[in-house]
Amino acid sequence: MERFADMIGITALGILSWQDFRFRKIAWWLLPIIVGALLVCSISKNPAAEIGREFCFNIFFLAVQFFLLWIWFAIRNRKFSKIIDTQIGLGDVLFLICIALAFSPANFLVFYTLTMILTLTAVMISRKFISEMKTEIPLAGALALPLIGLCMWRMVDPSKDFYSDEWLMKLLEGNS
């Protein structure tokens, strides 16, 4: 069942990524499919109470991020205004909420930080070489690509549990 959920999730993430890169919009119906696939994979290895607790932590982290982003734009523009659909797309926000289900807090922080750095770096490099590049960043699409890779990795090595920090700790210990 987990492998089937990964295949459904990979397909939905691929469609979402293509839509975001091509049209800078995503279909809303992909989000429940992604949530369902992520939940099936999570619940197969972890208790629902643990998933709920860690999801709440990840949502709290995102809320702090969005609050700080709102404050930063208020200072920059010298007025408070809405940032959803002006600075960050609603689809991007909803996608981040969906993928908060996919990871434990430590794994989510690593995934979020690395993918944001990679996305911003790719955008800055692209803007150097493509003068007519659109100003919008396809954030959901860019974040979906590494998540596809992680889901494929989990299919090849079913022991990978992104709700467990054990493999991340072993990776960090191996490099120190």
C-alpha positions in Angstrom: 0.0 0.0 0.0 2.8 2.4 0.8 4.5 1.8 -2.5 1.2 2.6 -4.3 0.7 5.7 -2.2 4.3 6.8 -3.2 3.5 6.3 -6.9 0.3 8.3 -6.6 2.1 11.0 -4.6 5.0 11.2 -7.2 2.5 11.5 -10.0 0.5 14.3 -8.2 3.7 16.1 -7.3 5.0 15.8 -10.9 1.7 17.3 -12.2 1.8 20.0 -9.6 5.4 20.9 -10.4 4.7 21.0 -14.2 1.7 23.3 -13.6 3.6 25.6 -11.4 6.6 26.0 -13.7 4.4 26.3 -16.8 1.5 28.4 -15.6 2.5 29.6 -12.1 -0.7 28.1 -10.8 -1.6 24.7 -9.4 -4.8 22.8 -9.4 -6.4 22.6 -6.0 -7.5 19.0 -6.4 -3.9 17.9 -6.4 -3.4 18.9 -2.8 -5.8 16.4 -1.2 -4.2 13.7 -3.3 -0.8 14.6 -2.0 -2.0 14.8 1.6 -3.6 11.4 1.2 -0.5 9.8 -0.2 1.7 11.4 2.5 -0.7 10.3 5.2 -0.7 6.7 4.0 3.1 6.6 4.0 3.3 8.2 7.4 0.6 6.2 9.1 2.1 2.9 7.9 5.2 3.5 10.0 4.1 5.9 12.8 1.3 6.3 15.3 -1.4 8.9 14.3 -0.8 10.8 17.6 2.9 11.3 16.8 2.1 12.4 13.2 -0.5 14.9 14.6 1.9 16.3 17.2 4.8 16.7 14.7 2.5 18.2 12.1 1.4 20.8 14.6 5.1 21.7 15.3 5.7 22.0 11.5 2.7 24.2 11.1 3.8 26.4 14.0 7.2 26.7 12.3 5.5 27.8 9.1 3.2 30.2 11.0 6.3 31.9 12.5 7.9 32.1 9.1 4.8 33.7 7.5 4.5 36.1 10.5 8.1 37.2 10.1 7.6 37.5 6.3 4.5 39.7 6.9 6.5 41.9 9.3 9.4 42.1 6.9 7.2 43.3 4.1 5.4 45.7 6.4 8.7 47.3 7.3 9.9 47.3 3.7 6.7 48.8 2.4 6.0 51.0 5.4 2.5 49.6 5.8 0.8 46.4 6.8 -0.8 44.6 3.8 -1.7 41.1 2.8 1.1 39.0 1.6 -0.9 36.0 0.3 -1.3 36.3 -3.5 0.9 39.5 -3.6 4.2 38.3 -2.2 3.6 34.5 -1.9 0.9 32.5 -3.7 -1.9 30.8 -1.9 -1.0 27.6 -3.7 2.5 27.8 -2.3 1.2 28.3 1.3 -1.3 25.4 0.9 1.5 23.2 -0.5 3.8 23.9 2.4 1.0 23.0 4.8 0.5 19.7 2.9 4.2 18.7 3.0 4.3 19.5 6.7 2.7 16.1 7.0 5.6 14.4 5.3 8.3 15.0 7.8 9.3 15.0 11.5 10.2 18.5 12.7 14.0 18.0 12.3 13.5 16.5 8.8 11.1 19.3 7.9 13.5 22.0 9.0 16.3 20.4 6.9 14.1 19.9 3.9 12.6 23.4 4.1 15.9 25.1 4.6 17.8 23.2 1.9 15.0 23.5 -0.7 14.6 27.2 0.0 18.3 27.8 -0.4 18.5 25.7 -3.6 15.4 27.4 -5.0 16.6 30.9 -4.4 20.1 30.1 -5.7 18.6 28.6 -8.9 16.4 31.7 -9.4 19.3 34.1 -8.9 21.4 32.1 -11.4 18.6 31.9 -13.9 18.0 35.6 -13.7 21.6 36.2 -14.6 21.2 34.3 -17.8 17.5 34.8 -18.8 16.7 38.5 -19.1 12.9 37.9 -19.8 12.4 35.6 -16.8 9.1 36.1 -15.0 9.4 37.7 -11.5 7.2 35.0 -9.8 9.0 32.0 -8.3 7.3 28.6 -8.8 7.9 27.7 -5.2 5.5 24.8 -4.9 6.8 23.3 -8.1 10.4 23.8 -7.0 9.7 22.2 -3.6 7.8 19.3 -5.2 10.9 18.2 -7.3 13.1 17.2 -4.3 10.1 15.7 -2.6 9.6 13.5 -5.7 13.2 12.4 -5.3 12.7 11.6 -1.6 9.6 9.5 -2.4 11.5 7.6 -5.1 14.3 7.0 -2.6 11.8 5.7 -0.1 10.5 3.3 -2.8 14.0 2.0 -3.4 14.8 1.8 0.3 11.6 1.3 2.3 13.5 1.7 5.6 13.6 5.4 5.0 11.1 7.0 7.3 11.0 10.8 7.1 9.1 10.9 10.4 12.1 9.4 12.1 15.2 11.5 12.8 17.3 8.4 13.2 18.7 8.4 9.6 19.3 12.1 9.7 21.2 11.8 13.0 23.3 9.0 11.6 24.0 11.1 8.5 25.1 14.0 10.7 27.2 11.8 13.0 28.9 10.3 10.0 30.0 13.7 8.8 31.4 15.0 12.1 
